[in-house]
C-alpha cells in the first residue's frame, strides 16, 4: 500500500513538470523593424521603436544608449514591456538601441541597431 502511494506521488510530480515547461527561446532572435541601422531623423521627430513579436516571449527588455553601449555617456532608456512598440522623443545625437525577448526561464541575446538625430 505504501509503494502505491509513492508511485502516485511520483506520477503527480512528473505530470506537474509538463504543465510548467517553459520554451527555451535563448537561440532565437528578435527582429528589429525600426529604426534600423544608420537611419537619420530630424530633431522634432518622435522615434517609434518596433520589433517582431517572438512566440513564447512574455516580455521584452529595451535599452537605449548614447552614443552607443560600448562608449555610453548615458543610458537613456532601460525598460520592460509586454508590447512590441515603444515611442520616445530624443535630443540631437547618435544613439544605439537594443531589444531582447524574455520568458520565465530564458532570454534571447540582444538585437542592436543604431541611428542619428540631427
Biopython code that builds the backbone (N, CA, C, O; Angstrom):
import numpy as np
from Bio.PDB.StructureBuilder import StructureBuilder

atoms = [
    (1, "UNK", "N", (0.819, -1.186, 0.000)),
    (1, "UNK", "CA", (0.000, 0.000, 0.000)),
    (1, "UNK", "C", (0.875, 1.267, 0.000)),
    (1, "UNK", "O", (0.577, 2.242, -0.690)),
    (2, "UNK", "N", (1.942, 1.229, 0.778)),
    (2, "UNK", "CA", (2.833, 2.373, 0.855)),
    (2, "UNK", "C", (3.491, 2.633, -0.498)),
    (2, "UNK", "O", (3.635, 3.788, -0.897)),
    (3, "UNK", "N", (3.891, 1.581, -1.210)),
    (3, "UNK", "CA", (4.509, 1.733, -2.527)),
    (3, "UNK", "C", (3.541, 2.361, -3.519)),
    (3, "UNK", "O", (3.948, 3.156, -4.367)),
    (4, "UNK", "N", (2.268, 2.011, -3.421)),
    (4, "UNK", "CA", (1.270, 2.596, -4.313)),
    (4, "UNK", "C", (1.173, 4.106, -4.088)),
    (4, "UNK", "O", (1.062, 4.873, -5.044)),
    (5, "UNK", "N", (1.215, 4.524, -2.837)),
    (5, "UNK", "CA", (1.177, 5.951, -2.517)),
    (5, "UNK", "C", (2.382, 6.683, -3.077)),
    (5, "UNK", "O", (2.239, 7.787, -3.601)),
    (6, "UNK", "N", (3.567, 6.094, -2.980)),
    (6, "UNK", "CA", (4.781, 6.704, -3.523)),
    (6, "UNK", "C", (4.716, 6.805, -5.043)),
    (6, "UNK", "O", (5.166, 7.789, -5.629)),
    (7, "UNK", "N", (4.155, 5.785, -5.670)),
    (7, "UNK", "CA", (4.022, 5.807, -7.128)),
    (7, "UNK", "C", (3.066, 6.914, -7.550)),
    (7, "UNK", "O", (3.329, 7.628, -8.517)),
    (8, "UNK", "N", (1.960, 7.059, -6.832)),
    (8, "UNK", "CA", (1.001, 8.106, -7.163)),
    (8, "UNK", "C", (1.629, 9.486, -6.994)),
    (8, "UNK", "O", (1.441, 10.354, -7.846)),
    (9, "UNK", "N", (2.363, 9.700, -5.922)),
    (9, "UNK", "CA", (3.030, 10.988, -5.697)),
    (9, "UNK", "C", (4.046, 11.262, -6.799)),
    (9, "UNK", "O", (4.131, 12.387, -7.290)),
    (10, "UNK", "N", (4.809, 10.262, -7.192)),
    (10, "UNK", "CA", (5.800, 10.429, -8.259)),
    (10, "UNK", "C", (5.127, 10.795, -9.574)),
    (10, "UNK", "O", (5.634, 11.641, -10.311)),
    (11, "UNK", "N", (3.993, 10.171, -9.881)),
    (11, "UNK", "CA", (3.275, 10.494, -11.113)),
    (11, "UNK", "C", (2.740, 11.919, -11.092)),
    (11, "UNK", "O", (2.769, 12.609, -12.111)),
    (12, "UNK", "N", (2.254, 12.360, -9.946)),
    (12, "UNK", "CA", (1.747, 13.729, -9.831)),
    (12, "UNK", "C", (2.881, 14.732, -10.046)),
    (12, "UNK", "O", (2.711, 15.720, -10.761)),
    (13, "UNK", "N", (4.017, 14.482, -9.440)),
    (13, "UNK", "CA", (5.162, 15.382, -9.584)),
    (13, "UNK", "C", (5.623, 15.429, -11.032)),
    (13, "UNK", "O", (5.898, 16.511, -11.550)),
    (14, "UNK", "N", (5.712, 14.294, -11.691)),
    (14, "UNK", "CA", (6.145, 14.252, -13.091)),
    (14, "UNK", "C", (5.162, 14.987, -13.995)),
    (14, "UNK", "O", (5.584, 15.700, -14.905)),
    (15, "UNK", "N", (3.873, 14.830, -13.765)),
    (15, "UNK", "CA", (2.892, 15.491, -14.613)),
    (15, "UNK", "C", (2.901, 16.999, -14.386)),
    (15, "UNK", "O", (2.565, 17.751, -15.301)),
    (16, "UNK", "N", (3.274, 17.465, -13.194)),
    (16, "UNK", "CA", (3.355, 18.904, -12.933)),
    (16, "UNK", "C", (4.468, 19.537, -13.753)),
    (16, "UNK", "O", (4.327, 20.679, -14.189)),
    (17, "UNK", "N", (5.560, 18.836, -13.975)),
    (17, "UNK", "CA", (6.644, 19.369, -14.798)),
    (17, "UNK", "C", (6.155, 19.672, -16.205)),
    (17, "UNK", "O", (6.559, 20.668, -16.806)),
    (18, "UNK", "N", (5.278, 18.810, -16.738)),
    (18, "UNK", "CA", (4.749, 19.035, -18.073)),
    (18, "UNK", "C", (3.880, 20.286, -18.123)),
    (18, "UNK", "O", (3.860, 20.986, -19.135)),
    (19, "UNK", "N", (3.172, 20.568, -17.054)),
    (19, "UNK", "CA", (2.310, 21.740, -17.007)),
    (19, "UNK", "C", (3.107, 23.038, -16.967)),
    (19, "UNK", "O", (2.642, 24.058, -17.475)),
    (20, "UNK", "N", (4.283, 23.021, -16.382)),
    (20, "UNK", "CA", (5.064, 24.229, -16.184)),
    (20, "UNK", "C", (6.298, 24.305, -17.073)),
    (20, "UNK", "O", (7.206, 25.088, -16.790)),
    (21, "UNK", "N", (6.353, 23.528, -18.118)),
    (21, "UNK", "CA", (7.509, 23.537, -19.006)),
    (21, "UNK", "C", (7.580, 24.870, -19.753)),
    (21, "UNK", "O", (6.586, 25.329, -20.317)),
    (22, "UNK", "N", (8.743, 25.475, -19.751)),
    (22, "UNK", "CA", (8.960, 26.764, -20.393)),
    (22, "UNK", "C", (9.765, 26.536, -21.662)),
    (22, "UNK", "O", (10.766, 25.820, -21.652)),
    (23, "UNK", "N", (9.328, 27.146, -22.749)),
    (23, "UNK", "CA", (10.014, 27.006, -24.025)),
    (23, "UNK", "C", (11.337, 27.767, -23.997)),
    (23, "UNK", "O", (11.390, 28.927, -23.589)),
    (24, "UNK", "N", (12.387, 27.108, -24.430)),
    (24, "UNK", "CA", (13.712, 27.724, -24.499)),
    (24, "UNK", "C", (13.768, 28.638, -25.724)),
    (24, "UNK", "O", (13.737, 28.163, -26.860)),
    (25, "UNK", "N", (13.850, 29.933, -25.492)),
    (25, "UNK", "CA", (13.922, 30.909, -26.588)),
    (25, "UNK", "C", (15.335, 31.457, -26.777)),
    (25, "UNK", "O", (15.555, 32.345, -27.601)),
    (26, "UNK", "N", (16.286, 30.931, -26.019)),
    (26, "UNK", "CA", (17.630, 31.523, -25.988)),
    (26, "UNK", "C", (18.367, 31.478, -27.328)),
    (26, "UNK", "O", (19.288, 32.267, -27.541)),
    (27, "UNK", "N", (17.991, 30.591, -28.219)),
    (27, "UNK", "CA", (18.659, 30.511, -29.523)),
    (27, "UNK", "C", (17.923, 31.306, -30.597)),
    (27, "UNK", "O", (18.369, 31.354, -31.743)),
    (28, "UNK", "N", (16.805, 31.928, -30.239)),
    (28, "UNK", "CA", (16.033, 32.712, -31.201)),
    (28, "UNK", "C", (16.522, 34.157, -31.197)),
    (28, "UNK", "O", (17.305, 34.557, -30.335)),
    (29, "UNK", "N", (16.049, 34.933, -32.174)),
    (29, "UNK", "CA", (16.482, 36.323, -32.297)),
    (29, "UNK", "C", (15.273, 37.227, -32.513)),
    (29, "UNK", "O", (14.366, 36.901, -33.278)),
    (30, "UNK", "N", (15.275, 38.358, -31.832)),
    (30, "UNK", "CA", (14.254, 39.372, -32.048)),
    (30, "UNK", "C", (14.622, 40.139, -33.322)),
    (30, "UNK", "O", (15.768, 40.552, -33.498)),
    (31, "UNK", "N", (13.647, 40.322, -34.197)),
    (31, "UNK", "CA", (13.866, 41.049, -35.449)),
    (31, "UNK", "C", (13.410, 42.496, -35.273)),
    (31, "UNK", "O", (12.238, 42.761, -35.004)),
    (32, "UNK", "N", (14.345, 43.422, -35.428)),
    (32, "UNK", "CA", (14.046, 44.855, -35.332)),
    (32, "UNK", "C", (13.392, 45.320, -36.629)),
    (32, "UNK", "O", (13.878, 45.031, -37.723)),
    (33, "UNK", "N", (12.280, 46.046, -36.489)),
    (33, "UNK", "CA", (11.610, 46.622, -37.650)),
    (33, "UNK", "C", (12.017, 48.080, -37.854)),
    (33, "UNK", "O", (12.226, 48.513, -38.988)),
    (34, "UNK", "N", (12.131, 48.839, -36.763)),
    (34, "UNK", "CA", (12.514, 50.251, -36.873)),
    (34, "UNK", "C", (12.882, 50.788, -35.504)),
    (34, "UNK", "O", (12.335, 50.328, -34.502)),
    (35, "UNK", "N", (13.795, 51.749, -35.431)),
    (35, "UNK", "CA", (14.642, 52.203, -36.534)),
    (35, "UNK", "C", (15.789, 51.229, -36.786)),
    (35, "UNK", "O", (16.389, 50.684, -35.859)),
    (36, "UNK", "N", (16.066, 51.033, -38.050)),
    (36, "UNK", "CA", (17.158, 50.145, -38.447)),
    (36, "UNK", "C", (18.464, 50.932, -38.519)),
    (36, "UNK", "O", (18.477, 52.159, -38.414)),
    (37, "UNK", "N", (19.551, 50.204, -38.698)),
    (37, "UNK", "CA", (20.888, 50.813, -38.693)),
    (37, "UNK", "C", (21.018, 51.988, -39.648)),
    (37, "UNK", "O", (20.508, 51.968, -40.768)),
    (38, "UNK", "N", (21.709, 53.002, -39.176)),
    (38, "UNK", "CA", (22.146, 54.198, -39.900)),
    (38, "UNK", "C", (21.019, 55.105, -40.392)),
    (38, "UNK", "O", (21.234, 55.909, -41.299)),
    (39, "UNK", "N", (19.833, 54.994, -39.816)),
    (39, "UNK", "CA", (18.743, 55.902, -40.159)),
    (39, "UNK", "C", (19.004, 57.245, -39.488)),
    (39, "UNK", "O", (19.531, 57.298, -38.376)),
    (40, "UNK", "N", (18.633, 58.336, -40.170)),
    (40, "UNK", "CA", (18.767, 59.678, -39.609)),
    (40, "UNK", "C", (17.391, 60.319, -39.511)),
    (40, "UNK", "O", (16.598, 60.273, -40.451)),
    (41, "UNK", "N", (17.120, 60.921, -38.345)),
    (41, "UNK", "CA", (15.844, 61.590, -38.086)),
    (41, "UNK", "C", (16.091, 63.073, -37.847)),
    (41, "UNK", "O", (17.203, 63.489, -37.520)),
    (42, "UNK", "N", (15.031, 63.863, -38.017)),
    (42, "UNK", "CA", (15.143, 65.272, -37.652)),
    (42, "UNK", "C", (14.847, 65.416, -36.166)),
    (42, "UNK", "O", (14.213, 64.543, -35.572)),
    (43, "UNK", "N", (15.292, 66.491, -35.569)),
    (43, "UNK", "CA", (15.212, 66.693, -34.127)),
    (43, "UNK", "C", (13.775, 66.724, -33.601)),
    (43, "UNK", "O", (13.563, 66.469, -32.416)),
    (44, "UNK", "N", (12.803, 67.022, -34.426)),
    (44, "UNK", "CA", (11.423, 67.122, -33.970)),
    (44, "UNK", "C", (10.643, 65.811, -34.086)),
    (44, "UNK", "O", (9.481, 65.752, -33.684)),
    (45, "UNK", "N", (11.247, 64.788, -34.614)),
    (45, "UNK", "CA", (10.556, 63.511, -34.818)),
    (45, "UNK", "C", (10.396, 62.737, -33.510)),
    (45, "UNK", "O", (11.291, 62.732, -32.665)),
    (46, "UNK", "N", (9.263, 62.095, -33.360)),
    (46, "UNK", "CA", (9.094, 61.104, -32.302)),
    (46, "UNK", "C", (9.598, 59.789, -32.877)),
    (46, "UNK", "O", (9.193, 59.384, -33.967)),
    (47, "UNK", "N", (10.471, 59.132, -32.152)),
    (47, "UNK", "CA", (11.061, 57.879, -32.632)),
    (47, "UNK", "C", (10.156, 56.727, -32.207)),
    (47, "UNK", "O", (9.848, 56.561, -31.027)),
    (48, "UNK", "N", (9.739, 55.940, -33.190)),
    (48, "UNK", "CA", (8.889, 54.781, -32.937)),
    (48, "UNK", "C", (9.740, 53.514, -33.038)),
    (48, "UNK", "O", (10.120, 53.100, -34.133)),
    (49, "UNK", "N", (10.029, 52.914, -31.908)),
    (49, "UNK", "CA", (10.793, 51.675, -31.870)),
    (49, "UNK", "C", (9.811, 50.520, -32.043)),
    (49, "UNK", "O", (8.774, 50.472, -31.382)),
    (50, "UNK", "N", (10.144, 49.596, -32.932)),
    (50, "UNK", "CA", (9.264, 48.435, -33.112)),
    (50, "UNK", "C", (10.074, 47.215, -33.515)),
    (50, "UNK", "O", (11.146, 47.326, -34.109)),
    (51, "UNK", "N", (9.538, 46.049, -33.180)),
    (51, "UNK", "CA", (10.190, 44.779, -33.458)),
    (51, "UNK", "C", (9.117, 43.712, -33.601)),
    (51, "UNK", "O", (7.981, 43.896, -33.164)),
    (52, "UNK", "N", (9.487, 42.595, -34.218)),
    (52, "UNK", "CA", (8.550, 41.496, -34.405)),
    (52, "UNK", "C", (8.344, 40.757, -33.087)),
    (52, "UNK", "O", (9.278, 40.580, -32.305)),
    (53, "UNK", "N", (7.122, 40.337, -32.859)),
    (53, "UNK", "CA", (6.821, 39.523, -31.679)),
    (53, "UNK", "C", (7.513, 38.172, -31.811)),
    (53, "UNK", "O", (7.614, 37.614, -32.903)),
    (54, "UNK", "N", (7.979, 37.666, -30.699)),
    (54, "UNK", "CA", (8.625, 36.361, -30.670)),
    (54, "UNK", "C", (7.709, 35.404, -29.913)),
    (54, "UNK", "O", (7.352, 35.647, -28.760)),
    (55, "UNK", "N", (7.338, 34.321, -30.576)),
    (55, "UNK", "CA", (6.465, 33.348, -29.937)),
    (55, "UNK", "C", (7.120, 32.842, -28.646)),
    (55, "UNK", "O", (8.325, 32.590, -28.616)),
    (56, "UNK", "N", (6.350, 32.701, -27.615)),
    (56, "UNK", "CA", (6.774, 32.236, -26.288)),
    (56, "UNK", "C", (7.515, 33.284, -25.473)),
    (56, "UNK", "O", (7.986, 32.984, -24.376)),
    (57, "UNK", "N", (7.630, 34.516, -25.986)),
    (57, "UNK", "CA", (8.185, 35.606, -25.180)),
    (57, "UNK", "C", (7.062, 36.169, -24.315)),
    (57, "UNK", "O", (5.917, 36.284, -24.754)),
    (58, "UNK", "N", (7.409, 36.515, -23.087)),
    (58, "UNK", "CA", (6.434, 37.116, -22.182)),
    (58, "UNK", "C", (6.617, 38.627, -22.101)),
    (58, "UNK", "O", (5.643, 39.374, -22.010)),
    (59, "UNK", "N", (7.876, 39.074, -22.135)),
    (59, "UNK", "CA", (8.186, 40.493, -22.106)),
    (59, "UNK", "C", (9.396, 40.757, -22.998)),
    (59, "UNK", "O", (10.044, 39.838, -23.498)),
    (60, "UNK", "N", (9.673, 42.041, -23.175)),
    (60, "UNK", "CA", (10.845, 42.468, -23.941)),
    (60, "UNK", "C", (11.601, 43.497, -23.115)),
    (60, "UNK", "O", (10.997, 44.375, -22.498)),
    (61, "UNK", "N", (12.918, 43.388, -23.107)),
    (61, "UNK", "CA", (13.772, 44.379, -22.454)),
    (61, "UNK", "C", (14.341, 45.283, -23.536)),
    (61, "UNK", "O", (14.985, 44.818, -24.477)),
    (62, "UNK", "N", (14.096, 46.573, -23.391)),
    (62, "UNK", "CA", (14.534, 47.558, -24.376)),
    (62, "UNK", "C", (15.475, 48.535, -23.688)),
    (62, "UNK", "O", (15.169, 49.062, -22.618)),
    (63, "UNK", "N", (16.622, 48.769, -24.314)),
    (63, "UNK", "CA", (17.596, 49.713, -23.776)),
    (63, "UNK", "C", (18.042, 50.655, -24.884)),
    (63, "UNK", "O", (18.108, 50.282, -26.056)),
    (64, "UNK", "N", (18.348, 51.890, -24.484)),
    (64, "UNK", "CA", (18.788, 52.913, -25.416)),
    (64, "UNK", "C", (19.944, 53.669, -24.782)),
    (64, "UNK", "O", (19.849, 54.121, -23.641)),
    (65, "UNK", "N", (21.040, 53.805, -25.529)),
    (65, "UNK", "CA", (22.231, 54.494, -25.013)),
    (65, "UNK", "C", (22.713, 55.518, -26.027)),
    (65, "UNK", "O", (22.431, 55.423, -27.221)),
    (66, "UNK", "N", (23.447, 56.496, -25.519)),
    (66, "UNK", "CA", (24.086, 57.462, -26.397)),
    (66, "UNK", "C", (25.564, 57.553, -26.044)),
    (66, "UNK", "O", (25.852, 57.614, -24.849)),
    (67, "UNK", "N", (26.513, 57.567, -26.939)),
    (67, "UNK", "CA", (26.327, 57.335, -28.365)),
    (67, "UNK", "C", (26.139, 55.850, -28.706)),
    (67, "UNK", "O", (25.512, 55.525, -29.715)),
    (68, "UNK", "N", (26.676, 54.949, -27.876)),
    (68, "UNK", "CA", (26.474, 53.505, -28.061)),
    (68, "UNK", "C", (26.716, 52.817, -26.727)),
    (68, "UNK", "O", (27.110, 53.467, -25.759)),
    (69, "UNK", "N", (26.486, 51.512, -26.662)),
    (69, "UNK", "CA", (26.621, 50.809, -25.382)),
    (69, "UNK", "C", (28.072, 50.643, -24.951)),
    (69, "UNK", "O", (28.360, 50.634, -23.754)),
    (70, "UNK", "N", (28.975, 50.514, -25.892)),
    (70, "UNK", "CA", (30.390, 50.341, -25.544)),
    (70, "UNK", "C", (30.988, 51.617, -24.964)),
    (70, "UNK", "O", (31.845, 51.560, -24.081)),
    (71, "UNK", "N", (30.536, 52.770, -25.462)),
    (71, "UNK", "CA", (31.057, 54.068, -25.011)),
    (71, "UNK", "C", (29.945, 54.932, -24.436)),
    (71, "UNK", "O", (29.937, 56.146, -24.644)),
    (72, "UNK", "N", (29.029, 54.340, -23.732)),
    (72, "UNK", "CA", (27.828, 55.051, -23.274)),
    (72, "UNK", "C", (28.171, 56.225, -22.355)),
    (72, "UNK", "O", (28.866, 56.072, -21.351)),
    (73, "UNK", "N", (27.668, 57.385, -22.727)),
    (73, "UNK", "CA", (27.730, 58.528, -21.823)),
    (73, "UNK", "C", (26.431, 58.614, -21.031)),
    (73, "UNK", "O", (26.366, 59.244, -19.975)),
    (74, "UNK", "N", (25.401, 57.968, -21.565)),
    (74, "UNK", "CA", (24.120, 57.944, -20.867)),
    (74, "UNK", "C", (23.284, 56.764, -21.348)),
    (74, "UNK", "O", (23.201, 56.495, -22.547)),
    (75, "UNK", "N", (22.663, 56.062, -20.393)),
    (75, "UNK", "CA", (21.633, 55.084, -20.710)),
    (75, "UNK", "C", (20.329, 55.864, -20.663)),
    (75, "UNK", "O", (19.860, 56.243, -19.590)),
    (76, "UNK", "N", (19.754, 56.097, -21.814)),
    (76, "UNK", "CA", (18.586, 56.959, -21.934)),
    (76, "UNK", "C", (17.316, 56.217, -21.546)),
    (76, "UNK", "O", (16.381, 56.809, -21.007)),
    (77, "UNK", "N", (17.288, 54.918, -21.822)),
    (77, "UNK", "CA", (16.094, 54.117, -21.571)),
    (77, "UNK", "C", (16.500, 52.717, -21.176)),
    (77, "UNK", "O", (17.402, 52.127, -21.771)),
    (78, "UNK", "N", (15.838, 52.193, -20.179)),
    (78, "UNK", "CA", (16.009, 50.797, -19.760)),
    (78, "UNK", "C", (14.639, 50.346, -19.287)),
    (78, "UNK", "O", (14.237, 50.621, -18.157)),
    (79, "UNK", "N", (13.920, 49.644, -20.170)),
    (79, "UNK", "CA", (12.510, 49.396, -19.926)),
    (79, "UNK", "C", (12.134, 47.950, -20.209)),
    (79, "UNK", "O", (12.777, 47.270, -21.008)),
    (80, "UNK", "N", (11.081, 47.493, -19.540)),
    (80, "UNK", "CA", (10.497, 46.180, -19.789)),
    (80, "UNK", "C", (9.064, 46.412, -20.249)),
    (80, "UNK", "O", (8.314, 47.154, -19.614)),
    (81, "UNK", "N", (8.690, 45.778, -21.351)),
    (81, "UNK", "CA", (7.356, 45.955, -21.908)),
    (81, "UNK", "C", (6.801, 44.628, -22.406)),
    (81, "UNK", "O", (7.557, 43.718, -22.745)),
    (82, "UNK", "N", (5.502, 44.527, -22.447)),
    (82, "UNK", "CA", (4.844, 43.340, -22.988)),
    (82, "UNK", "C", (4.459, 43.544, -24.446)),
    (82, "UNK", "O", (4.017, 42.605, -25.109)),
    (83, "UNK", "N", (4.622, 44.762, -24.950)),
    (83, "UNK", "CA", (4.253, 45.074, -26.329)),
    (83, "UNK", "C", (5.496, 45.041, -27.222)),
    (83, "UNK", "O", (6.612, 44.832, -26.748)),
    (84, "UNK", "N", (5.281, 45.248, -28.514)),
    (84, "UNK", "CA", (6.395, 45.262, -29.469)),
    (84, "UNK", "C", (6.609, 46.650, -30.059)),
    (84, "UNK", "O", (7.127, 46.796, -31.166)),
    (85, "UNK", "N", (6.201, 47.665, -29.303)),
    (85, "UNK", "CA", (6.359, 49.059, -29.744)),
    (85, "UNK", "C", (6.695, 49.931, -28.554)),
    (85, "UNK", "O", (6.289, 49.660, -27.424)),
    (86, "UNK", "N", (7.450, 50.989, -28.832)),
    (86, "UNK", "CA", (7.804, 51.956, -27.801)),
    (86, "UNK", "C", (8.095, 53.273, -28.509)),
    (86, "UNK", "O", (8.690, 53.268, -29.587)),
    (87, "UNK", "N", (7.695, 54.386, -27.937)),
    (87, "UNK", "CA", (7.925, 55.708, -28.534)),
    (87, "UNK", "C", (8.786, 56.553, -27.615)),
    (87, "UNK", "O", (8.722, 56.425, -26.392)),
    (88, "UNK", "N", (9.600, 57.426, -28.220)),
    (88, "UNK", "CA", (10.428, 58.338, -27.424)),
    (88, "UNK", "C", (10.749, 59.581, -28.247)),
    (88, "UNK", "O", (10.912, 59.512, -29.466)),
    (89, "UNK", "N", (10.835, 60.705, -27.569)),
    (89, "UNK", "CA", (11.307, 61.938, -28.171)),
    (89, "UNK", "C", (12.693, 62.197, -27.596)),
    (89, "UNK", "O", (12.870, 62.258, -26.380)),
    (90, "UNK", "N", (13.669, 62.348, -28.478)),
    (90, "UNK", "CA", (15.068, 62.410, -28.054)),
    (90, "UNK", "C", (15.748, 63.672, -28.567)),
    (90, "UNK", "O", (15.290, 64.299, -29.523)),
    (91, "UNK", "N", (16.824, 64.024, -27.929)),
    (91, "UNK", "CA", (17.649, 65.162, -28.343)),
    (91, "UNK", "C", (18.553, 64.768, -29.500)),
    (91, "UNK", "O", (18.689, 63.590, -29.830)),
    (92, "UNK", "N", (19.167, 65.771, -30.107)),
    (92, "UNK", "CA", (20.131, 65.558, -31.179)),
    (92, "UNK", "C", (21.274, 64.671, -30.683)),
    (92, "UNK", "O", (21.733, 64.813, -29.550)),
    (93, "UNK", "N", (21.725, 63.757, -31.542)),
    (93, "UNK", "CA", (22.861, 62.914, -31.187)),
    (93, "UNK", "C", (22.813, 61.548, -31.841)),
    (93, "UNK", "O", (21.897, 61.224, -32.597)),
    (94, "UNK", "N", (23.821, 60.763, -31.530)),
    (94, "UNK", "CA", (23.915, 59.383, -32.009)),
    (94, "UNK", "C", (23.390, 58.464, -30.915)),
    (94, "UNK", "O", (23.659, 58.673, -29.732)),
    (95, "UNK", "N", (22.640, 57.447, -31.320)),
    (95, "UNK", "CA", (22.038, 56.518, -30.377)),
    (95, "UNK", "C", (22.210, 55.087, -30.847)),
    (95, "UNK", "O", (22.329, 54.807, -32.040)),
    (96, "UNK", "N", (22.220, 54.201, -29.882)),
    (96, "UNK", "CA", (22.192, 52.772, -30.158)),
    (96, "UNK", "C", (21.102, 52.186, -29.261)),
    (96, "UNK", "O", (21.008, 52.526, -28.082)),
    (97, "UNK", "N", (20.285, 51.308, -29.829)),
    (97, "UNK", "CA", (19.237, 50.682, -29.030)),
    (97, "UNK", "C", (19.281, 49.180, -29.237)),
    (97, "UNK", "O", (19.790, 48.677, -30.238)),
    (98, "UNK", "N", (18.731, 48.485, -28.259)),
    (98, "UNK", "CA", (18.719, 47.029, -28.341)),
    (98, "UNK", "C", (17.481, 46.490, -27.632)),
    (98, "UNK", "O", (16.908, 47.124, -26.746)),
    (99, "UNK", "N", (17.099, 45.301, -28.061)),
    (99, "UNK", "CA", (15.921, 44.650, -27.506)),
    (99, "UNK", "C", (16.193, 43.148, -27.419)),
    (99, "UNK", "O", (16.870, 42.571, -28.269)),
    (100, "UNK", "N", (15.644, 42.531, -26.366)),
    (100, "UNK", "CA", (15.711, 41.083, -26.264)),
    (100, "UNK", "C", (14.397, 40.576, -25.687)),
    (100, "UNK", "O", (13.691, 41.296, -24.980)),
    (101, "UNK", "N", (14.085, 39.329, -26.002)),
    (101, "UNK", "CA", (12.863, 38.694, -25.521)),
    (101, "UNK", "C", (13.163, 37.912, -24.250)),
    (101, "UNK", "O", (14.264, 37.395, -24.062)),
    (102, "UNK", "N", (12.152, 37.837, -23.376)),
    (102, "UNK", "CA", (12.299, 37.167, -22.081)),
    (102, "UNK", "C", (11.048, 36.341, -21.813)),
    (102, "UNK", "O", (9.932, 36.779, -22.090)),
    (103, "UNK", "N", (11.244, 35.143, -21.274)),
    (103, "UNK", "CA", (10.137, 34.411, -20.664)),
    (103, "UNK", "C", (10.586, 33.965, -19.284)),
    (103, "UNK", "O", (11.674, 34.343, -18.849)),
    (104, "UNK", "N", (9.800, 33.188, -18.595)),
    (104, "UNK", "CA", (10.109, 32.884, -17.193)),
    (104, "UNK", "C", (11.364, 32.038, -16.997)),
    (104, "UNK", "O", (11.827, 31.888, -15.867)),
    (105, "UNK", "N", (11.920, 31.487, -18.065)),
    (105, "UNK", "CA", (13.113, 30.666, -17.913)),
    (105, "UNK", "C", (14.292, 31.047, -18.778)),
    (105, "UNK", "O", (15.416, 30.622, -18.515)),
    (106, "UNK", "N", (14.052, 31.851, -19.818)),
    (106, "UNK", "CA", (15.106, 32.092, -20.802)),
    (106, "UNK", "C", (15.059, 33.527, -21.330)),
    (106, "UNK", "O", (14.041, 34.211, -21.219)),
    (107, "UNK", "N", (16.181, 33.968, -21.907)),
    (107, "UNK", "CA", (16.243, 35.238, -22.626)),
    (107, "UNK", "C", (16.958, 35.006, -23.948)),
    (107, "UNK", "O", (17.769, 34.089, -24.074)),
    (108, "UNK", "N", (16.656, 35.834, -24.921)),
    (108, "UNK", "CA", (17.418, 35.812, -26.165)),
    (108, "UNK", "C", (18.607, 36.752, -25.990)),
    (108, "UNK", "O", (18.690, 37.496, -25.012)),
    (109, "UNK", "N", (19.507, 36.707, -26.936)),
    (109, "UNK", "CA", (20.565, 37.719, -26.973)),
    (109, "UNK", "C", (19.930, 39.030, -27.439)),
    (109, "UNK", "O", (18.866, 39.026, -28.058)),
    (110, "UNK", "N", (20.586, 40.141, -27.141)),
    (110, "UNK", "CA", (20.100, 41.430, -27.613)),
    (110, "UNK", "C", (20.279, 41.532, -29.119)),
    (110, "UNK", "O", (21.267, 41.045, -29.668)),
    (111, "UNK", "N", (19.318, 42.169, -29.787)),
    (111, "UNK", "CA", (19.452, 42.592, -31.165)),
    (111, "UNK", "C", (19.654, 44.103, -31.120)),
    (111, "UNK", "O", (18.888, 44.806, -30.460)),
    (112, "UNK", "N", (20.663, 44.607, -31.805)),
    (112, "UNK", "CA", (21.080, 46.002, -31.661)),
    (112, "UNK", "C", (20.993, 46.748, -32.986)),
    (112, "UNK", "O", (21.231, 46.175, -34.049)),
    (113, "UNK", "N", (20.651, 48.031, -32.912)),
    (113, "UNK", "CA", (20.599, 48.903, -34.063)),
    (113, "UNK", "C", (21.022, 50.307, -33.620)),
    (113, "UNK", "O", (20.982, 50.626, -32.432)),
    (114, "UNK", "N", (21.423, 51.134, -34.575)),
    (114, "UNK", "CA", (21.843, 52.489, -34.233)),
    (114, "UNK", "C", (21.234, 53.493, -35.203)),
    (114, "UNK", "O", (20.895, 53.161, -36.339)),
    (115, "UNK", "N", (21.102, 54.734, -34.723)),
    (115, "UNK", "CA", (20.518, 55.786, -35.538)),
    (115, "UNK", "C", (21.036, 57.142, -35.058)),
    (115, "UNK", "O", (21.685, 57.243, -34.017)),
    (116, "UNK", "N", (20.736, 58.175, -35.838)),
    (116, "UNK", "CA", (21.184, 59.532, -35.517)),
    (116, "UNK", "C", (19.991, 60.473, -35.573)),
    (116, "UNK", "O", (19.084, 60.309, -36.389)),
    (117, "UNK", "N", (20.013, 61.468, -34.680)),
    (117, "UNK", "CA", (19.035, 62.549, -34.720)),
    (117, "UNK", "C", (19.806, 63.841, -34.966)),
    (117, "UNK", "O", (20.710, 64.190, -34.207)),
    (118, "UNK", "N", (19.441, 64.544, -36.030)),
    (118, "UNK", "CA", (20.127, 65.794, -36.407)),
    (118, "UNK", "C", (19.281, 66.997, -36.078)),
    (118, "UNK", "O", (19.696, 68.129, -36.324)),
]
sb = StructureBuilder()
sb.init_structure("model")
sb.init_model(0)
sb.init_chain("A")
sb.init_seg("    ")
for serial, (resi, resn, name, xyz) in enumerate(atoms, 1):
    if name == "N":
        sb.init_residue(resn, " ", resi, " ")
    sb.init_atom(name, np.array(xyz, "f"), 0.0, 1.0, " ", f" {name:<3s}", serial, name[0])
structure = sb.get_structure()
